[in-house]
Amino acid sequence: MDLDLLQKAIGHRFGNPDLLREALTHRSFGLPHNERLEYLGDSVLNCVVSGELFTRFPDLKEGELSRLRAHHVRQESLHLAARALDLGNYLRMGEGELKSGGFARPSILADAFEALVGAVYVDAGYEVAQSVLRRLLETQLGESAAESSGKDPKTMLQEHLQGLRLDLPRYSVVSTKGAAHDQQFEVECLVDSLAVRTVGSGTSRRAAEQEAAQRAYEKIAHER
């Protein structure tokens, strides 16, 4: 497994490559797997995101900061970060898990991202892990200004379109994959008057709609 591209993408070269391999090993593959690093990475992630939000939003109250942090460390957000790194292509897992599409499963990718953070922390310490996370989550953290208003992406998109006196968006399910207990939804968001179409994915229809709405909002706001 060539891990050079992944190390370049995260901006850290491991002094101990075994830590990186462990972070990318699902328990179905064997020992040592990434669950201990995942546990550690979860704590590091929460600490870094808490610090970033505390610094960026000095006027927000504790409850508002907690809500924003929950947004950034939830499975859907970590799944997006893992996909941006193409993390699924680097995972080591058992044959059965591979055949069932585990390399694309949001829960597995989110856990692997946390394990990767834990591996960076063990390899190089908190400051390096903090630097890596700032870079990998910069886009998501930058969107917090809008989220701090307390409005979810679907509401923000709707209000933005109403302000432009345009028709409201339409949402429809594109596909549903996986077993009933572990489904993955793909939903499209259509803004016909602007010829905008975006697609979001998530472990629920609502989560997929929110992601599609977020992408549509960013596209429309940026272009205008």
C-alpha positions in Angstrom: 0.0 0.0 0.0 1.5 3.3 -1.1 0.7 5.8 1.6 2.8 8.7 0.2 -0.1 10.5 -1.4 -2.2 10.2 1.8 0.6 11.6 3.9 1.0 14.5 1.5 -2.8 15.1 1.6 -2.9 15.4 5.4 0.4 17.4 5.5 2.3 15.0 7.8 4.9 12.3 7.2 4.9 9.7 9.9 8.0 9.0 11.8 6.4 5.7 12.7 4.6 4.4 9.6 3.1 1.5 11.6 0.9 4.0 13.3 -0.6 5.1 10.0 -1.1 1.5 8.9 -2.9 0.7 12.2 -5.1 3.7 11.7 -6.2 2.4 8.3 -6.9 -1.1 9.6 -10.5 -2.2 10.2 -11.1 -4.8 12.9 -12.3 -7.2 10.2 -8.7 -7.3 8.8 -7.1 -8.4 12.1 -4.8 -7.1 14.8 -3.7 -4.4 15.5 -6.8 -2.6 14.2 -7.7 1.1 14.6 -10.3 1.2 17.4 -7.8 2.3 20.1 -6.6 5.1 17.9 -10.2 6.0 17.0 -10.9 6.4 20.7 -7.9 8.7 21.1 -8.6 10.7 17.9 -12.2 11.4 19.0 -10.9 13.2 22.1 -8.2 15.1 20.1 -10.8 16.1 17.5 -13.2 17.4 20.1 -10.5 19.4 21.8 -9.2 21.0 18.6 -12.6 21.9 17.2 -13.6 23.3 20.6 -10.6 25.5 20.6 -11.1 26.7 17.0 -14.7 27.6 17.6 -13.9 29.3 20.9 -11.2 31.5 19.1 -13.2 32.2 16.0 -16.5 33.1 17.7 -15.8 35.1 20.9 -19.4 36.3 21.1 -21.1 32.9 21.1 -22.4 31.4 24.3 -21.5 28.0 25.6 -24.6 26.3 24.3 -24.1 27.7 20.8 -20.5 26.6 20.8 -21.5 23.1 21.9 -24.0 22.9 19.1 -21.5 24.0 16.5 -18.9 21.5 17.8 -21.5 18.7 17.6 -22.1 19.6 14.0 -18.4 19.4 13.1 -17.6 16.1 14.9 -20.8 14.2 13.8 -20.5 11.2 11.5 -21.7 13.1 8.4 -19.0 15.8 8.7 -16.2 13.3 9.4 -17.4 11.2 6.5 -17.1 14.2 4.2 -13.6 14.9 5.5 -12.6 11.2 5.0 -14.0 11.3 1.4 -12.0 14.4 0.6 -8.9 12.4 1.5 -10.1 9.4 -0.5 -9.6 7.5 2.7 -11.7 4.5 1.6 -9.0 3.5 -1.0 -6.4 3.1 1.8 -8.4 1.0 4.3 -7.4 -2.5 5.1 -10.4 -4.7 5.9 -11.5 -8.3 5.7 -12.8 -9.8 2.4 -16.4 -9.9 3.7 -16.4 -6.3 4.6 -14.8 -5.3 1.3 -17.5 -7.2 -0.6 -20.2 -5.5 1.3 -18.9 -2.1 0.4 -17.3 -1.2 3.8 -14.7 1.0 2.2 -17.5 3.5 1.4 -19.6 3.1 4.5 -19.9 6.5 6.3 -19.5 5.0 9.8 -16.3 3.2 8.8 -14.9 6.2 7.1 -15.7 8.5 9.9 -14.1 6.1 12.4 -11.0 5.8 10.2 -10.7 9.6 10.1 -10.7 9.7 13.9 -8.1 7.0 14.0 -6.0 8.9 11.6 -6.1 11.9 13.9 -5.2 9.7 16.8 -2.2 8.3 14.9 -0.9 11.8 14.1 -1.2 12.7 17.8 0.7 9.7 18.9 3.3 10.2 16.2 4.0 13.9 16.6 2.0 15.4 19.4 -0.9 17.7 19.9 0.4 20.8 18.0 0.9 18.8 14.8 -2.5 17.1 15.1 -4.0 20.5 15.6 -2.3 21.9 12.5 -3.4 18.9 10.4 -7.0 19.2 11.6 -7.1 23.0 10.9 -6.1 22.3 7.4 -8.4 19.4 6.8 -11.4 21.0 8.4 -10.8 24.6 7.3 -13.7 24.6 4.8 -16.1 23.2 7.3 -14.9 25.5 10.1 -15.2 28.5 7.7 -18.9 27.7 7.2 -19.6 28.0 10.9 -20.2 31.7 10.5 -23.5 30.9 8.7 -24.2 28.0 11.0 -23.8 30.2 14.1 -27.0 31.9 13.1 -28.8 28.8 14.4 -30.2 28.0 11.0 -29.7 24.7 9.2 -28.7 24.6 5.5 -32.2 23.9 4.2 -33.5 27.0 6.1 -30.6 29.2 4.9 -31.1 28.1 1.3 -34.9 28.7 1.5 -34.5 32.1 3.0 -31.8 33.0 0.5 -34.0 32.1 -2.4 -37.0 33.9 -1.0 -34.8 37.0 -0.7 -34.0 36.7 -4.4 -37.8 36.2 -5.1 -37.1 32.8 -6.6 -39.0 29.5 -6.3 -38.1 27.2 -3.4 -35.8 24.2 -4.0 -37.0 20.7 -4.7 -35.5 17.6 -3.0 -35.8 14.0 -4.3 -34.0 10.7 -3.4 -31.6 9.6 -6.1 -30.6 6.3 -4.5 -30.7 4.2 -1.4 -28.0 1.7 -0.7 -27.1 -0.7 2.0 -29.1 -2.9 4.4 -32.0 -1.5 6.4 -30.0 -1.0 9.5 -27.1 0.7 7.7 -28.6 2.6 4.7 -26.9 5.4 2.7 -29.1 7.9 1.1 -28.3 10.2 -1.9 -30.6 13.2 -2.4 -30.6 15.8 -5.1 -31.5 19.5 -4.5 -32.9 21.3 -7.6 -33.2 25.0 -7.9 -34.8 25.2 -11.3 -34.8 29.0 -11.7 -31.0 29.0 -11.4 -30.3 25.7 -13.1 -28.5 24.5 -10.0 -28.4 20.8 -9.1 -26.5 19.4 -6.1 -26.3 16.0 -4.5 -25.9 15.1 -0.9 -25.4 11.9 1.0 -26.0 10.7 4.5 -27.2 7.9 6.7 -30.7 9.4 6.7 -32.8 11.2 4.1 -32.7 14.4 6.3 -28.9 14.4 6.6 -28.6 13.9 2.8 -31.0 16.8 2.2 -29.1 19.0 4.5 -25.8 18.3 2.7 -27.3 18.9 -0.7 -28.9 22.1 0.5 -25.5 23.3 2.0 -23.8 22.7 -1.4 -26.5 24.5 -3.3 -26.4 27.4 -0.9 -22.6 27.7 -1.2 -22.8 27.5 -5.0 -25.6 30.1 -5.3 -24.1 32.5 -2.8 -20.6 32.3 -4.4 -21.8 32.8 -7.9 -23.9 35.8 -7.0 
